[in-house]
Amino acid sequence: MNRLAYFVALTFLILSLSSCRSTYLLKENFSGDAIGSLPLHYIPGDPAGDSVSYTSVIHPRLGIQASSVTSGGKSLVFSEAPITGETAFNQWLAFKGTVSDYAQPIWFYWTAKQRNSQGQLMIDIQGVQGLWVARLRILPDGQLVRTINLGTGTREVLGHFNPTQTHTIIISLRPAARTYNITVFGTREGTASNRLNVPVLTEPSPGRPVLDFEKPAIYLRYENESFNANPAYIFESVYITRKQPD
C-alpha cells in the first residue's frame, strides 16, 4: 500500500470510529453498577461524559437490583421512599447526555415499569441550549399524560400502562424545527401511541453557549408521593442518541 492510500485508509478508519463513538449521547443499562448500590454518577464506557445526576437527599429512593426482565441484567429502582430535607430543586433524578447541537436530531428513549405506584411521576425532557422539549406525567393508575400548555395546564392522555409489564417511551427531537415526535409502546390499549410534529414547550435562542445543565437530559421527580419504599418506577435502560433506535 502506498503512503497516500495508507493515510486515506487511516483517515477513514478514524472517522468511522469517531462516528461510532459519537452516536450515543447517553447509554445506560446499569451493567457497570453493583447490585445493592447507588447508581454511578459517571457512566462507564462510551460516550465519555454522560452521567446519572442526583443529590444525597434522594439516596433512600435509589438502588440497583437484578433485572426481572433481562436474565443477568440489572435495573435501577426509583422508589417513593421517605426522604428528608427535600426542596423543589433537590429531588430530581436526571440522566444527562453529552453536548449536542441544533443541527442534529436527538432520540430520547427508555424502558421501565411501574411497581405499586401511589404518587405521580413527573418527567421533563431537556433538549440542547435550554430547549425544554416536553413534560410528561405517569399517574398511579398507569395513565401517561402529556402537558400541552404550561400556562393553561392543558393535558392529553397518551395511553395507559399495565404495571406488571414494561413499557418504552421514545421521543425524537428536531431541535432546529422546535418539534418532536413521541411513540409509546406497552400500553394497555395494545397498540403504539404516536404523536407527530408536536411543538416543544419553550423556544430559547440557539445563539447562547451550551451550559452543563443544558445538555440533552431526562429529568424525573415524584409529586404527591406515598413516602413508602415499595411503590417505584424501575428502569431497565435509558438512552439519548443521534441515531434512530431499531
C-alpha positions as CSV (number, residue, x, y, z in Angstrom):
1,M,0.0,0.0,0.0
2,N,1.5,3.4,-1.0
3,R,1.7,6.2,1.5
4,L,-1.3,8.2,0.2
5,A,-3.6,5.1,0.2
6,Y,-2.4,4.3,3.7
7,F,-3.3,7.8,5.0
8,V,-6.7,7.7,3.2
9,A,-7.5,4.3,4.8
10,L,-6.3,5.5,8.2
11,T,-8.4,8.7,8.0
12,F,-11.5,6.7,7.0
13,L,-10.9,4.4,10.0
14,I,-10.6,7.2,12.4
15,L,-13.7,8.9,11.1
16,S,-15.6,5.7,11.3
17,L,-14.6,5.1,14.9
18,S,-15.4,8.7,15.8
19,S,-18.8,8.3,14.2
20,C,-19.5,5.2,16.2
21,R,-18.4,6.8,19.5
22,S,-20.5,9.9,18.9
23,T,-23.8,8.2,18.1
24,Y,-24.7,7.9,21.7
25,L,-25.1,10.9,23.9
26,L,-26.0,8.7,26.9
27,K,-26.0,4.9,27.2
28,E,-27.2,3.4,30.5
29,N,-28.2,-0.2,31.1
30,F,-26.7,-0.3,34.6
31,S,-24.2,-3.0,33.7
32,G,-21.4,-1.2,35.4
33,D,-23.3,-0.8,38.7
34,A,-23.2,-3.1,41.7
35,I,-26.4,-4.7,42.9
36,G,-27.5,-3.1,46.2
37,S,-25.6,0.2,45.5
38,L,-26.5,3.6,44.3
39,P,-26.1,4.2,40.5
40,L,-22.7,5.5,39.5
41,H,-22.8,9.2,38.7
42,Y,-20.5,8.8,35.7
43,I,-21.5,6.0,33.4
44,P,-18.5,3.8,32.4
45,G,-17.5,3.4,28.7
46,D,-18.5,5.4,25.7
47,P,-19.7,8.0,25.3
48,A,-17.4,9.9,27.7
49,G,-19.2,12.5,29.8
50,D,-22.7,11.0,30.2
51,S,-24.0,10.8,33.7
52,V,-26.7,10.0,36.2
53,S,-27.3,13.1,38.4
54,Y,-29.0,13.1,41.9
55,T,-28.4,14.6,45.3
56,S,-27.9,12.9,48.6
57,V,-31.5,13.8,49.6
58,I,-32.9,11.1,47.3
59,H,-30.4,8.4,48.2
60,P,-33.1,6.4,50.0
61,R,-35.1,6.2,46.8
62,L,-32.4,4.8,44.6
63,G,-30.9,1.3,44.3
64,I,-29.5,-1.2,41.7
65,Q,-31.2,-4.6,41.6
66,A,-31.1,-7.7,39.4
67,S,-33.4,-7.2,36.4
68,S,-36.7,-9.0,36.5
69,V,-36.9,-8.6,32.7
70,T,-33.5,-9.5,31.3
71,S,-31.6,-12.5,32.5
72,G,-28.3,-11.4,34.0
73,G,-29.2,-7.8,33.6
74,K,-29.6,-5.0,36.2
75,S,-32.2,-2.3,36.7
76,L,-32.5,0.9,38.7
77,V,-35.2,1.3,41.3
78,F,-36.5,4.8,41.8
79,S,-38.9,4.4,44.7
80,E,-41.2,6.7,46.7
81,A,-39.3,6.0,49.9
82,P,-39.3,8.6,52.7
83,I,-36.7,11.4,52.4
84,T,-35.8,14.5,54.5
85,G,-34.5,17.9,53.6
86,E,-36.3,17.9,50.3
87,T,-36.9,21.1,48.3
88,A,-38.4,21.8,44.9
89,F,-34.9,21.5,43.4
90,N,-33.1,18.6,45.1
91,Q,-35.5,15.7,44.4
92,W,-34.6,15.3,40.7
93,L,-33.1,12.2,39.2
94,A,-31.5,13.1,35.9
95,F,-29.9,11.2,33.0
96,K,-27.6,13.7,31.3
97,G,-26.1,13.2,27.8
98,T,-23.0,14.7,26.3
99,V,-23.2,18.0,24.3
100,S,-25.1,18.1,21.0
101,D,-26.2,20.9,18.8
102,Y,-29.3,22.2,16.9
103,A,-28.2,20.7,13.6
104,Q,-28.8,17.1,14.5
105,P,-31.9,15.2,15.6
106,I,-31.9,13.6,19.1
107,W,-33.7,10.5,20.3
108,F,-34.5,10.0,24.0
109,Y,-35.9,6.6,24.9
110,W,-36.1,4.4,27.9
111,T,-37.7,1.1,29.0
112,A,-39.2,0.8,32.5
113,K,-42.2,-0.3,34.5
114,Q,-44.3,0.8,37.5
115,R,-44.4,-1.0,40.8
116,N,-47.4,-0.4,43.0
117,S,-47.3,3.3,42.3
118,Q,-49.1,5.7,44.6
119,G,-47.6,9.1,43.7
120,Q,-47.3,10.6,40.2
121,L,-44.0,10.7,38.4
122,M,-43.2,13.9,36.5
123,I,-40.8,13.7,33.6
124,D,-39.1,16.6,31.8
125,I,-37.2,16.2,28.6
126,Q,-34.5,18.8,28.1
127,G,-33.0,19.5,24.7
128,V,-29.9,21.5,23.9
129,Q,-29.2,25.1,25.0
130,G,-32.2,25.3,27.3
131,L,-34.7,23.8,24.8
132,W,-37.5,22.5,27.1
133,V,-39.0,19.7,24.9
134,A,-41.8,18.0,26.8
135,R,-43.3,17.4,30.2
136,L,-45.0,14.0,30.9
137,R,-46.6,12.5,34.0
138,I,-47.2,8.9,34.8
139,L,-50.2,8.7,37.2
140,P,-50.7,5.9,39.8
141,D,-53.4,4.2,37.6
142,G,-50.9,4.0,34.7
143,Q,-52.1,6.9,32.7
144,L,-49.3,8.6,30.7
145,V,-50.2,12.3,30.4
146,R,-48.5,15.0,28.2
147,T,-48.7,18.6,29.1
148,I,-49.8,20.6,26.1
149,N,-49.7,24.1,27.5
150,L,-47.9,25.1,30.7
151,G,-49.8,28.3,31.2
152,T,-53.3,26.8,31.0
153,G,-52.4,23.4,32.3
154,T,-54.0,21.6,29.3
155,R,-53.1,18.0,29.2
156,E,-53.6,15.0,26.9
157,V,-53.7,11.3,27.9
158,L,-51.4,9.3,25.6
159,G,-52.2,5.8,26.9
160,H,-52.4,3.6,30.0
161,F,-49.6,1.3,31.3
162,N,-50.0,-2.1,32.8
163,P,-47.9,-2.0,36.0
164,T,-46.9,-5.7,35.6
165,Q,-45.4,-5.1,32.1
166,T,-42.5,-2.9,30.8
167,H,-43.1,0.0,28.5
168,T,-40.9,2.0,26.2
169,I,-41.2,5.7,25.5
170,I,-39.4,7.2,22.5
171,I,-39.1,11.0,21.9
172,S,-37.4,12.1,18.7
173,L,-36.5,15.8,18.8
174,R,-35.7,18.0,15.8
175,P,-34.0,21.0,17.6
176,A,-33.9,23.4,14.7
177,A,-37.6,22.8,13.8
178,R,-38.6,23.1,17.5
179,T,-40.8,19.9,17.2
180,Y,-40.7,16.3,18.3
181,N,-42.5,13.0,17.8
182,I,-43.4,10.7,20.7
183,T,-44.1,7.0,20.4
184,V,-45.2,4.8,23.4
185,F,-45.1,1.0,23.4
186,G,-46.5,-1.3,26.0
187,T,-49.8,0.4,26.7
188,R,-53.0,-1.5,27.8
189,E,-54.6,-0.4,24.6
190,G,-52.3,-2.8,22.8
191,T,-51.1,-0.5,20.0
192,A,-48.3,2.0,19.9
193,S,-49.4,5.6,20.8
194,N,-48.0,8.2,18.4
195,R,-48.0,12.0,18.2
196,L,-46.2,13.7,15.4
197,N,-44.7,17.2,14.9
198,V,-45.5,18.3,18.4
199,P,-44.2,21.8,19.3
200,V,-41.7,22.0,22.1
201,L,-42.7,23.7,25.3
202,T,-40.2,26.6,25.1
203,E,-38.0,28.0,22.3
204,P,-34.8,29.7,23.5
205,S,-32.3,31.4,21.3
206,P,-29.8,28.9,19.8
207,G,-27.1,31.5,19.9
208,R,-26.2,31.1,23.6
209,P,-23.3,28.9,24.8
210,V,-24.2,25.3,26.0
211,L,-24.1,25.1,29.8
212,D,-23.7,21.8,31.6
213,F,-27.2,21.8,32.9
214,E,-28.5,22.4,29.3
215,K,-27.1,19.1,27.9
216,P,-29.8,16.8,26.5
217,A,-31.3,15.1,29.5
218,I,-34.2,13.3,31.1
219,Y,-35.3,14.6,34.5
220,L,-37.7,12.8,36.9
221,R,-39.2,13.5,40.3
222,Y,-42.3,12.5,42.3
223,E,-45.3,14.5,43.1
224,N,-47.8,13.6,45.9
225,E,-45.8,10.5,46.6
226,S,-46.6,8.0,49.3
227,F,-43.3,8.1,51.2
228,N,-43.3,4.4,51.1
229,A,-40.4,2.3,49.7
230,N,-42.5,-0.2,47.9
231,P,-44.0,1.9,45.1
232,A,-41.4,2.6,42.5
233,Y,-40.5,3.2,38.9
234,I,-38.0,0.7,37.7
235,F,-35.6,1.5,34.8
236,E,-34.2,-1.3,32.6
237,S,-32.3,1.0,30.2
238,V,-32.1,4.7,29.3
239,Y,-30.6,6.1,26.0
240,I,-30.1,9.5,24.4
241,T,-28.7,9.2,20.9
242,R,-28.3,10.8,17.5
243,K,-29.3,7.5,15.8
244,Q,-32.9,6.4,15.4
245,P,-33.4,3.3,17.6
246,D,-34.0,0.0,15.7
